[in-house]
Amino acid sequence: MRLNKLYVLLSCSIFIIGLQKSKAQLPDKVYKPYIATAQLFQYGNQSQLPVYTLNSGDKIQLEFDDLEANFKSYYYTYQLCDYNWQPVNLSPFDYMKGFTQNRITTYRYSGIALTRYTHYQAILPEQNMLPNKSGNYLLKVFLDGDTSKLVFTKRLLVVENKATVGAAVVQLLGSQNFTSYQKVRFTVSLSNINAFSAAQQVKVVILQNNRWDNAQKDIAPTFVRGSVLDYTNENIAQFPGGKEFRWLDLRSFRLQSDRIDHADYGKTFTNMYVVKDVDRSNQRYVYYPDYNGTYNIITYESINPFWQGDYATVKFSLVPPEGKPYENKNVYVAGQFTNYELREPYKMRFNETTGLYEASVYMKQGYYSYTYTLTDDNNKPDFTNPLEGNYWETENNYTILVYYKGFTDRTDQLIGVGQINSRNDRPGLRF
C-alpha cells in the first residue's frame, strides 16, 4: 500500500514539474509540422469560441489531423492561466477535478482522400477530468503521456456567470475616424460579487471576430455606479471596421468554385490556384455575408469531412499597386486557419517575373474566410487594414470577456461573456 501511494505521489510530482518547465508555451501554437487543421470550438459550431460554462452540460469539440498517418498515443491536459495567459502558480489538483491528463481514444484513418492522415477527436470536458475554477485555460495536447512532448496548444475559456454584459456598436462621434472605425459601448452588471473597488478588481478583454492578436484590454471603466461598471468613454474600445472578409470555397476540389482560377491534379497531389486578389483599400464597401475570418471544414462529396476531407496546396496571389513590391514591408495571408501568425508558411514572396505576391498554403477541404496583413518596418502587423480599407458599416462580431480577481484571490475568474454583432444587432439593419 505504501509503495502504491509513493508511486502516485511521484507521478504527480513529475507531472507538476513538467508543467512548471513549460511556462514559455504559447496559446494557439502548433509545435509539430505534421499537425494540420487543429481546431477547438463550441460543439457543432466551428465558428464559435470554445467557451465552457462551469458545472454545465456544455461541450467543446477538439479536432486535428496527423499527416504522418500512423497511430500515436495523444494525451491532453489543462493549464490554468491568468488574465494575460501566463500559467498560474497552482497545482493542477487545485483547478481540475479527477485526473490531470487524459488519453485521446477516438481516431480514424483518412478514407476516400488522396492525402493520407490520421484524424483525432475528443469531446470535452470528459467527466473524469473537469475544470473546477473559471478562467483562461490552455489546452495542451502531447505525446505518450509526457508533457514535455508538446504537440500543440489551444485556448479554452471557462466561465462562471456572475456578470451580465450589455453592449452596442456605434459610430464614432467628433472624430476623423467616424467613417472607418467602430466603437463598442458596454456596461457590466455584477451579481454575487463584492463590488468594493470593482474598478481595480474587474478587467475586460474585447475581441473582434474571435481574434486575439488585436484584442483590447486594460480598459478602465468610465463610471462605477454601485455594482454596474460603465464603459462608454469615446476614447476606448475603438476598432478599425475593415471590410467583409475575402472568401475561398474549397468544399470540392473537383467542382471548382468561382474563386478558383485553375487546378493541377496529380496522382499524389492537388494544387488549387486562387483567382488573383487585389488591394481593396480604395474600393467601396459592399455588404455580403461572410465568416468573419473563421472557417468550416465541410465537403460536398463525403459524409464526414473531418476524416474524409482531402488536402491541397492552395496558391494565393496578390497584385500590388503598379506591380511593385511594398518597400520594407511584408505581406501575409491571414485568418483563423493561420491563427493570424506572421510565420513563413503564410508569408507571401514577391515574384519579379509575374509582379505578384505569392504564397502556397496546405489546406483541407472547407469554406474559408481570409484577409491580407501588411507589416511595418519591424515586421509588426498593421491593424489598420491598409490592404483592405475600413468602413464603419462592416459586419463584425465582438466578444467581451469580463474577469474578476479579489484582493485575496490567486487567479483571475472569468465571470461573464458578452457578444454582439455590429450589423445584425443594430435596429433597421437586420438581415
Residue pairs with C-beta under 8 A, 6 or more apart in sequence:
12 93
12 100
15 92
15 100
15 101
15 147
16 91
16 92
18 146
18 147
18 148
19 77
19 79
19 87
19 92
19 147
21 148
22 79
22 87
22 140
22 147
22 148
22 150
23 86
23 87
25 79
25 138
25 140
25 150
25 153
26 153
27 81
27 85
27 138
27 153
27 154
27 155
27 212
28 153
28 154
28 155
28 212
28 339
29 152
29 153
29 339
30 38
30 151
30 152
31 150
31 151
31 152
32 151
32 152
34 66
34 67
34 68
35 64
35 65
35 66
35 67
35 151
35 152
36 64
36 65
36 67
36 117
36 311
36 362
36 364
37 63
37 64
37 65
37 297
37 337
37 364
38 63
38 64
38 65
38 141
38 152
38 154
39 46
39 61
39 62
39 63
39 64
39 297
40 50
40 60
40 61
40 62
40 139
40 154
40 155
40 156
41 47
41 48
41 49
41 50
41 60
41 61
42 48
42 49
42 50
42 51
42 58
42 59
42 60
42 61
43 58
43 59
43 60
43 61
43 123
44 61
46 294
46 295
46 296
46 297
47 210
47 291
47 292
47 294
47 296
49 157
49 207
49 210
49 399
50 60
50 154
50 155
50 156
50 157
51 58
51 157
51 158
51 159
51 417
52 58
52 60
52 124
52 125
52 131
52 156
52 157
52 158
52 159
53 158
53 159
53 160
53 161
54 131
54 132
54 133
54 134
54 158
54 159
54 160
55 160
59 123
59 124
60 123
60 124
60 125
60 156
61 121
61 122
61 123
61 124
62 76
62 104
62 120
62 121
62 122
62 123
62 124
62 139
62 141
62 154
63 119
63 120
63 121
63 297
63 306
64 119
64 120
64 141
64 152
65 110
65 117
65 118
65 119
65 120
65 364
66 72
66 117
66 118
66 119
66 120
67 115
67 116
67 117
67 311
68 117
68 118
69 109
69 110
69 116
69 117
69 118
70 118
71 107
71 118
72 118
72 143
72 144
73 103
73 143
73 144
73 145
74 103
74 104
74 120
74 141
74 142
74 143
74 151
75 101
75 102
75 103
75 104
75 141
75 142
75 143
75 144
75 145
76 101
76 102
76 104
76 122
76 124
76 139
76 140
76 141
76 142
77 92
77 100
77 101
77 102
77 139
77 140
77 142
77 147
78 92
78 95
78 96
78 129
78 131
78 137
78 138
78 139
78 140
78 156
79 87
79 92
79 137
79 138
79 140
80 87
80 88
80 90
80 95
80 131
80 133
80 135
80 136
80 137
80 411
81 87
81 88
81 135
81 136
81 137
81 138
82 88
82 135
82 136
82 411
82 412
83 136
83 203
83 205
83 217
83 403
83 405
83 412
85 136
85 138
85 155
87 138
88 95
88 410
88 411
89 410
90 410
90 411
92 100
93 100
94 133
95 131
95 132
95 133
95 135
95 411
96 129
96 130
96 131
96 132
97 129
97 130
97 131
97 132
98 127
98 128
98 129
98 130
99 128
99 129
100 129
101 129
101 145
101 147
102 122
102 126
102 128
102 129
103 145
104 120
104 121
104 122
104 141
106 120
106 121
106 122
107 118
107 119
107 120
107 121
108 118
108 119
108 121
108 306
108 307
109 116
109 117
109 118
109 119
109 307
110 116
110 117
110 118
110 119
110 307
110 308
111 307
111 308
112 302
112 308
112 310
113 308
113 309
113 310
113 311
114 268
114 269
114 270
114 310
114 311
115 310
115 311
117 311
119 306
119 307
121 306
124 139
124 156
125 131
131 137
131 158
133 158
133 411
133 413
134 158
134 159
134 160
134 413
134 414
134 415
135 158
135 403
135 411
135 412
135 413
135 414
136 155
136 156
136 157
136 158
136 412
136 414
137 155
137 156
137 157
137 158
138 153
138 154
138 155
138 156
139 153
139 154
139 155
139 156
140 147
140 150
140 153
141 150
141 151
141 152
141 153
141 154
142 148
142 149
142 150
142 151
143 149
143 151
155 212
157 401
157 414
157 417
158 414
159 414
159 415
159 416
159 417
160 413
160 414
160 415
161 415
161 416
162 190
162 191
162 192
162 193
162 404
162 413
162 415
162 416
163 188
163 189
163 190
163 191
163 193
163 202
163 402
163 404
163 415
163 416
164 188
164 189
164 191
164 416
164 418
165 186
165 187
165 188
165 189
165 400
165 402
165 416
165 417
165 418
166 186
166 187
166 189
166 418
167 184
167 185
167 186
167 187
167 398
167 400
167 418
167 420
168 184
168 185
168 186
168 420
168 425
169 182
169 183
169 184
169 185
169 396
169 398
169 420
169 421
169 422
169 425
169 426
170 182
170 183
170 185
171 178
171 182
171 183
171 392
172 178
172 181
172 182
172 183
172 234
172 238
172 392
173 234
174 234
175 181
175 234
177 238
178 392
179 391
179 392
180 240
180 241
180 389
180 390
180 391
180 392
181 238
181 239
181 240
181 241
181 390
181 392
182 238
182 239
182 240
182 241
182 392
182 394
182 396
182 422
183 234
183 237
183 238
183 239
184 206
184 237
184 239
184 398
184 400
184 420
185 231
185 232
185 237
186 231
186 232
186 237
186 400
186 418
187 228
187 229
187 230
187 231
187 232
188 202
188 204
188 221
188 228
188 229
188 231
188 400
188 402
188 416
189 227
189 228
189 229
190 198
190 202
190 227
190 228
190 229
190 404
190 415
191 227
193 227
193 404
193 415
194 406
195 224
195 226
195 227
197 407
198 221
198 224
198 227
198 229
199 220
199 221
199 224
199 229
201 404
201 405
201 406
201 407
202 221
202 229
202 402
202 403
202 404
203 217
203 218
203 402
203 403
203 404
203 405
203 412
204 217
204 219
204 231
204 400
204 401
204 402
204 403
205 215
205 216
205 217
205 400
205 401
205 403
206 215
206 216
206 217
206 219
206 237
206 239
206 398
206 399
206 400
206 401
207 215
207 398
207 399
207 400
207 401
208 214
208 215
208 239
208 396
208 397
208 398
209 292
209 293
209 294
209 396
209 397
210 292
210 293
210 294
210 336
210 397
210 399
211 293
211 340
212 340
213 340
213 381
214 239
214 381
214 383
216 236
216 237
216 239
219 231
219 236
219 237
220 236
221 229
221 230
221 231
222 230
222 231
222 232
222 233
222 236
223 229
223 230
223 232
224 230
231 237
239 396
239 398
240 383
240 384
240 385
240 390
241 390
241 391
241 392
241 393
241 394
241 396
241 422
242 371
242 385
242 388
242 389
242 390
242 391
242 394
242 396
243 280
243 283
243 285
243 385
243 388
243 389
243 390
243 391
243 394
244 286
244 287
244 288
244 290
244 394
244 395
245 290
245 291
245 292
245 293
245 335
245 369
245 370
245 371
246 277
246 369
246 370
246 371
246 372
247 259
247 290
247 291
247 367
247 368
247 369
247 370
248 257
248 259
248 274
248 314
248 367
248 368
248 369
248 370
249 257
249 258
249 259
249 260
249 367
250 257
250 272
250 312
250 314
250 363
250 364
250 365
250 366
250 367
250 368
251 257
251 298
251 299
251 300
251 365
251 366
251 367
252 299
252 300
252 301
252 365
253 263
253 265
253 270
253 272
253 310
253 312
253 365
254 301
255 300
256 262
256 263
256 272
258 275
259 274
259 275
260 272
260 273
260 274
260 275
261 273
261 274
261 275
261 276
262 273
263 270
263 271
263 272
263 273
263 312
264 270
264 271
264 273
269 312
269 313
270 310
270 311
270 312
270 313
271 312
271 313
271 314
271 315
272 312
272 313
272 314
272 315
273 315
273 317
274 314
274 315
274 316
274 317
276 317
276 318
276 319
276 356
277 316
277 317
277 318
277 319
277 372
278 318
278 319
279 318
279 319
279 320
279 321
279 387
280 387
280 388
280 389
281 385
281 386
281 387
281 388
281 389
282 389
283 389
285 389
285 391
285 393
285 394
287 393
287 395
287 423
289 395
289 431
290 369
290 395
291 367
291 368
291 369
292 369
292 395
292 396
292 397
293 334
293 335
293 336
293 369
293 370
293 371
294 335
294 336
294 369
295 335
295 336
295 337
295 366
295 367
295 368
295 369
296 366
296 367
297 305
297 306
297 309
297 364
297 365
297 366
298 305
298 365
298 366
298 367
299 305
299 308
299 309
299 365
299 366
302 308
302 309
305 365
305 366
309 364
309 365
309 366
310 364
310 365
311 362
311 363
311 364
311 365
312 362
312 363
312 365
313 360
313 361
313 362
313 363
314 360
314 361
314 362
314 363
315 358
315 359
315 360
316 333
316 348
316 358
316 359
316 360
316 361
317 354
317 356
317 357
317 358
317 359
318 331
318 348
318 356
318 357
318 358
318 372
318 387
319 355
319 356
320 326
320 350
320 355
320 356
320 357
323 355
323 356
324 355
325 350
325 357
326 374
328 377
329 374
329 375
329 376
329 377
330 342
330 347
330 348
330 374
330 375
330 379
331 347
331 348
331 357
331 372
331 373
331 374
331 375
331 387
332 338
332 342
332 346
332 347
332 348
332 359
332 372
332 373
332 375
332 381
333 346
333 348
333 359
333 361
333 370
333 372
334 340
334 346
334 370
334 371
334 372
334 373
335 368
335 369
335 370
335 371
337 363
337 368
337 370
338 345
338 346
338 361
338 370
340 373
340 381
342 373
342 375
342 379
342 381
345 361
345 362
346 359
346 361
347 359
348 357
348 358
348 359
348 372
349 357
349 358
349 359
350 356
350 357
350 358
351 357
351 358
371 385
371 387
371 388
372 387
372 388
373 381
373 382
373 387
374 381
374 382
374 386
374 387
375 381
375 382
376 382
384 390
393 423
394 422
394 423
395 421
395 422
395 423
395 424
396 421
396 422
396 423
397 419
397 420
397 421
397 422
398 419
398 420
398 421
398 422
399 417
399 418
399 419
400 416
400 417
400 418
400 419
400 420
401 414
401 416
401 417
402 414
402 415
402 416
402 417
402 418
403 412
403 413
403 414
403 415
404 412
404 413
404 415
405 411
405 412
405 413
423 429
423 431
424 430
424 431
